[in-house]
Amino acid sequence: MNVSLLAYTPDAEKIVATAAKLCYSSSDIGSLRDGLTDEKTANFIDMLVSIGHESVLEHVSFTFGIEGISRACSHQLVRHRIASYSQKSQRYVNENRFEFVTPPEIENNPEAKAEFDRTISLISDSYDKIADMLTESHKNRFMAEGLDEKSAESKARKLANEDARFILPNACETKIVVTMNVRSLFNFFHHRCCNRAQWEIRAVANEMLKLCLQTAPNIFKYAGPSCVASGKCPEGKMTCGKATEVKAYFAQFIKDSADA
């Protein structure tokens, strides 16, 4: 898995502070922005978060490149609806000998790992066979309709991928570009940095948070799982029961990430 920060709103913290100050001032925007020192910006963000004035966080966005995750993970990721996504297509990209993600619990169990690898290999072989069968069928039809062999082959392969992909597993590796505003990121981190989140998307969320902290530490020092961000766990009977340990972990995590 690899998570990289591709782009973000410049002067993110000052933009948030400027937008918030505008709500309470009759001054022009230029004057508001010029008067914001780093110290005043940090103090203003502290005040905003303490009173829950989060709408101004929507003026700032971050774009991430995420590679080497499973389709199982990306299915969870795209459930966060206030975001923009661009994902590697299994329709247009041939998945011949596809890369895949193995869960740690399977990796550490020799018998389970052997069965997992056997099944992945079987699916990969079947994908290739189905794609080849469909390609040949479509190609013959297109040539009968008058297309030359090269054009027929190309068009046929694309159509074959559309249907052959139905056999691909959740383990299949994917790549995705994600853009979220800060308010959406806060919500994402509340849910996905939590111990109750699935291991893979939790790892993605932690890497995203680390990159955000390095860019806008005054904003994202308030981010993380709900027990850290709001001081209480919303999971009820489903709680992991480790709020104290989680808070200690993220206190150090936030410090280390901001100092990196």
N, C-alpha and C positions, 0 to 999 in steps of 0.2 A: 504494500500500500504506500502511495505517495500523495501527500497533500501539499499544494503550493498556493501561495497568494499571488494571483495574476494581476490584480488591480484593486484599487480602493480610492475612495473620495479623498482628494488632497485636503490637508488641514481639517481633518475630520472633526476633531474635538472643538476647534474654533467655530466651525459651521454649526455644530449642535448648540454651542453656547450663544452664538449670534442669533440663531432662530428663536431660542428661548427668551433671550433678552428683548427681542423685538415685540414679543407678546405683552410686555409690561412697560414699553417705552414709546415715547413719541419722537425719538431721535431718528435720523436717517440711518439706513443700514450701514453705510460706510463708516459713520462715526462710531456706531456700536462695535463694529469689527476692529477698528483701530485702537479702541480702548481696552481690548482684551489681551492682557499679558498672559503668559503661561500659568502663572499662579492664580490669576483671576479666573481663567478658563477652568482649571482644575477645581477650584472652589465652587464655581457655578455648576459644574457637572455633578459634584457631590450633592448640592442642594436639589438639583433636578431629580436625581435618582431617589433621594430620601423622601420626596413628596409624590413620587410616582408619575412625574410629567414625562411620559415616554414618547409622545407623538413626535417630538422634535428629533428623536433618534432615527426617524424614517428618512431624514434628509441625507443620510450617509449610507453608502453601500460598499460591500466587499465582494470580490469575485475570486472564486477558488477553482483550481484545477485538481481533480481527484482521479487517481489512476490505481489500478490493481485492486479494486474492490469487486465483490460479487454482485450479481443481479439481485440477490436476496437483500443486500445492503442498500442498493440504489432504489429498490422498491419502497423501502422505509424512508429514505431520504426525500423522495419526491412527494411524499404525503404532506410535507410542509409546503402549503399551497402559496404563501406569499413569498414567492421566489421565482427566479428564471432558471431554466435548465436546458442544456444541450448535451445529449448523450450519444455515445457511439451506437449506431444503428445496426441491429442484427438483420435488418432487411437489406441494407446496401453494402454491408461489410461481410464478406465470406468468413464463416467461423471454422474453416478447415483447421483441425488440430488446435482448437481453442484453448486459451489459458484458463485456469480455474483456481479458485480459492478453497483451501482445505481448512475447516475449523480446527482450532487447537486441540479440542477434546478428541477429535478423530485422529489428528496427527499423532497424538500421544498414546493411542490405543492401537497396537500393531494389527490386531485382527480386524478392527473397524477400518483402519487405514488400507489394508489389503483389499477389503471389500469395496471401499470407496473408490480406490484407484481402478479396480477391475470394472466397476460400473461406469466410471468416467470414460475409460478406454472404449467400452462397448458403445456408449452414446456417441462418442467421437467417430467411431467407425460407421455407425448407423447414419449419422448426419452426412458423412461423406457419400455413402452409398445412395441415400435418398436424394441428395442434391445432384449427384451424377445422373441418376435415373430421370429425375424431373428435367434436368438440363437437356438431356438427349431427346426426351419427348417434345419439349417446347421447341428445341432447335429444328427438329424434323418438320414440325408444323409451320414454323416461320419460313423455312426454306421452301416449303410447298406453296406458301403464300407469295413467294417471289423475292424474299430477302437473300442476299449473298451469305455465304457460310460464316464469314467473320462477324458480320452484324447479327446474324441469327444466334450465334454462339454467345455473344455478349448479352443480348436481350434475354436469352433463355436462362443464363446463369443468374441474372438478377431476379427473375421470377422464381427460379428454383430456391434461392435463398429465402424468399418470403415464406415458403411453406416448410422448408427443411428446418427452419429455426424453431418450429413448434416442439421439437424433440430436445432442445437444449435445456440444461438444468439451471437451477438457481445459483449453482456454484460458478457458472460461467463468468469470467472476468469481464469487467466493463470499465469505461472511462466516462467522466462527466464533468462539465463546467457548470458551476453553481454561482448565482448572484443573489445575495440577500441584503436587505437593509438591516440596520443595527437592531431595530425593534424585533424583527423576525429572528435575527441571530440570538437575541436574548431568549426568546421562546424556544428556539431549537436547542440551545445549550441547557435550558431547564429540563427538557425531556431526554436529551440524548447523551448528556454527560452523567446522567443518573446511573447508579448501580443496577437499576432495573432495566436499563436499555440493553439491547443485544450487544455482545462483545465487539462486533465489527463496527457498527455505526457509532458506538461509544468511543472507539479508537479514532475514528474519523473526526468526531466532534471535538475531542480533546486536542487533536492536531490543529483544527480550525481555530479553536479558542487560543491556543498558544500563539498562532500567527497574528490574531487580532490583538492580543495583549502586547505583542512587540511593536505594533503600529499605533494603537490608541489605548495605552495602559490606564489612563484615568477613566475611560468609559468602561472597559471590559474587566476592571478589577471587581465589578459588581456582577459579573456573569458567572455561569456555572450551573450545576444542578440546583433544583429548587431549595433543597435543604441548606445550600450555601447562599444562594441569591436572596431568598426570602426568610431564611432562618427556620423553616419548618418543612416537613415532608408531606406532600399531598397524597401519598399512596395508600394511606389508611392501613388496613390489614395486610396489604401487599408490600409494605415497606421492607427495605433490606435490613433495617434494624441497626445500621452502622453509621448513623448521622454524625456522631462525634468523630469517627475515623475519617469519614468523607470530608468533613469541614477542615480537619487538620491537613489532609492530603492536598486539598485545593488551595488552602492558605499558602502552602509551600509551592505548589504548582504555579499559582499566580505570581508569586514573588520571583521564582526562577525564570518564568517566561518573560516577564517584564524586564528583568535584568539581562536577558540573553542578547 
